[in-house]
Amino acid sequence: MRPERDLFANFERMRREMDELFGDVFDRTGRGRVGRHRGGFSPAVDVFYEGDPPRAVVHAELAGIDPDEIGLEIEGRELVIAGHRRPAEAEGRVYQQLEIDFGPFRRVIPLGADVVADEARATYRDGVLRIELPLAAPETRTRQVPIVIEDSER
């Protein structure tokens, strides 16, 4: 049994070394180790639609970030979440492993519908930022389009 365990241990060591060497190339999620290489990170988000009246809801995973360090903006059909996660105080620590990304972040989330920006609401609980964006009512106004008859002798 011992040789089999060593095989997997070597494979795991090789995978970690490859991740360190090629992290930016192989990490397609925009998360994880990429943040440390570029001086920031990209928080994970969930976007869904619910309720009556209907609204877009965004959950952003922002554990360990002071809510005062987070800014929200709505630009048309995009929600922009920006902020900064400060590194943990390291005085007297010797790290064996350091995986929690820190630094500035800016995440642009496309929304699938127009929203009423003035009625947006955000709450922060247990490291998750929840943003509720009421959907704008579709324009129901009917507009007549005049038909222009062009002279055929031109």
C-alpha positions as CSV (number, residue, x, y, z in Angstrom):
1,M,0.0,0.0,0.0
2,R,2.8,2.4,0.7
3,P,4.0,2.9,-2.9
4,E,0.4,3.8,-4.0
5,R,0.2,6.5,-1.3
6,D,3.6,7.9,-2.3
7,L,2.5,8.0,-6.0
8,F,-0.4,10.3,-5.0
9,A,1.7,12.4,-2.7
10,N,4.1,13.0,-5.5
11,F,1.3,13.8,-7.9
12,E,-0.1,16.3,-5.4
13,R,3.3,18.0,-4.9
14,M,3.7,18.2,-8.7
15,R,0.2,19.7,-9.0
16,R,1.0,22.4,-6.4
17,E,4.3,23.3,-8.1
18,M,2.5,23.5,-11.5
19,D,-0.1,25.8,-9.9
20,E,2.6,28.0,-8.6
21,L,4.4,28.1,-11.9
22,F,1.4,28.5,-14.3
23,G,-1.3,29.8,-12.0
24,D,-2.3,32.7,-14.2
25,V,-2.5,30.6,-17.4
26,F,-4.5,27.6,-16.0
27,D,-6.9,29.4,-13.6
28,R,-9.8,30.2,-15.8
29,T,-12.2,31.1,-13.0
30,G,-10.7,34.5,-12.3
31,R,-10.4,33.4,-8.6
32,G,-7.8,31.6,-6.5
33,R,-4.1,32.2,-6.9
34,V,-4.6,34.7,-9.7
35,G,-5.4,37.4,-7.2
36,R,-1.9,37.3,-5.6
37,H,-0.2,37.6,-8.9
38,R,-2.1,40.7,-10.0
39,G,-2.4,42.5,-6.7
40,G,-6.1,41.8,-6.1
41,F,-8.8,39.2,-6.4
42,S,-12.3,38.7,-7.8
43,P,-15.0,37.7,-5.3
44,A,-17.4,34.9,-6.1
45,V,-21.0,36.0,-6.9
46,D,-24.4,34.5,-7.4
47,V,-27.1,36.4,-9.4
48,F,-30.7,35.3,-9.5
49,Y,-34.2,36.8,-9.9
50,E,-37.1,36.4,-7.4
51,G,-40.1,37.9,-5.7
52,D,-43.2,39.9,-6.2
53,P,-42.5,42.6,-7.2
54,P,-39.6,41.0,-9.2
55,R,-36.1,41.9,-8.4
56,A,-32.5,40.9,-9.2
57,V,-30.6,39.6,-6.2
58,V,-26.8,39.4,-6.1
59,H,-24.9,37.6,-3.4
60,A,-21.2,38.4,-3.2
61,E,-18.8,36.4,-1.0
62,L,-16.8,39.0,0.9
63,A,-15.8,37.3,4.1
64,G,-13.2,39.2,6.1
65,I,-13.8,42.5,4.4
66,D,-14.9,45.5,6.5
67,P,-18.2,46.8,5.0
68,D,-16.8,50.3,5.1
69,E,-14.2,49.1,2.5
70,I,-17.0,48.1,0.0
71,G,-18.5,50.4,-2.6
72,L,-21.5,49.7,-4.9
73,E,-22.5,51.5,-8.1
74,I,-25.2,50.8,-10.7
75,E,-24.3,51.8,-14.2
76,G,-27.2,51.0,-16.6
77,R,-27.5,47.2,-16.6
78,E,-24.3,46.6,-14.6
79,L,-23.7,46.4,-10.9
80,V,-20.1,47.3,-9.8
81,I,-18.8,46.0,-6.5
82,A,-15.4,47.4,-5.5
83,G,-13.4,47.4,-2.4
84,H,-10.3,46.2,-0.5
85,R,-9.5,43.3,1.7
86,R,-6.7,44.1,4.1
87,P,-4.1,41.4,4.9
88,A,-4.3,39.9,8.4
89,E,-1.9,41.3,10.9
90,A,1.1,39.0,10.7
91,E,3.2,40.1,13.6
92,G,4.7,37.0,15.4
93,R,3.2,34.6,12.8
94,V,5.1,32.1,10.7
95,Y,2.8,30.9,7.9
96,Q,2.8,27.4,6.6
97,Q,0.1,28.2,4.1
98,L,-1.5,31.4,2.9
99,E,-4.5,31.1,0.6
100,I,-6.9,33.9,1.5
101,D,-6.5,36.5,-1.2
102,F,-6.3,40.2,-0.2
103,G,-5.9,43.5,-1.9
104,P,-8.2,45.7,-4.0
105,F,-11.0,44.2,-6.1
106,R,-13.5,45.5,-8.7
107,R,-16.2,43.2,-10.0
108,V,-18.6,44.2,-12.8
109,I,-21.8,42.1,-12.8
110,P,-24.0,42.3,-15.9
111,L,-27.7,42.2,-15.1
112,G,-30.3,40.7,-17.4
113,A,-32.9,43.4,-17.0
114,D,-33.2,47.1,-16.3
115,V,-33.4,47.9,-12.6
116,V,-34.6,50.8,-10.5
117,A,-31.2,52.0,-9.1
118,D,-32.7,54.5,-6.6
119,E,-34.5,51.6,-4.8
120,A,-31.5,49.2,-4.5
121,R,-30.8,47.8,-1.1
122,A,-27.7,46.1,0.3
123,T,-27.2,44.1,3.5
124,Y,-24.0,42.4,4.8
125,R,-24.2,39.3,7.0
126,D,-21.8,36.5,7.8
127,G,-19.4,37.6,5.0
128,V,-22.0,37.7,2.3
129,L,-23.2,40.9,0.7
130,R,-26.8,40.7,-0.5
131,I,-27.9,43.4,-3.0
132,E,-31.5,43.6,-4.1
133,L,-32.3,45.5,-7.2
134,P,-36.0,46.0,-8.1
135,L,-36.6,45.4,-11.8
136,A,-37.9,48.3,-13.8
137,A,-41.4,47.9,-15.1
138,P,-41.4,47.4,-18.9
139,E,-42.7,50.3,-20.9
140,T,-46.3,49.5,-21.8
141,R,-46.9,52.7,-23.8
142,T,-47.9,52.1,-27.4
143,R,-46.5,54.4,-30.0
144,Q,-47.8,54.9,-33.5
145,V,-45.1,55.0,-36.2
146,P,-46.0,57.1,-39.2
147,I,-45.3,55.8,-42.6
148,V,-43.6,58.2,-45.0
149,I,-44.5,57.7,-48.7
150,E,-41.6,58.5,-50.9
151,D,-41.9,59.9,-54.4
152,S,-41.1,57.1,-56.9
153,E,-39.9,59.5,-59.6
154,R,-36.5,60.1,-58.1
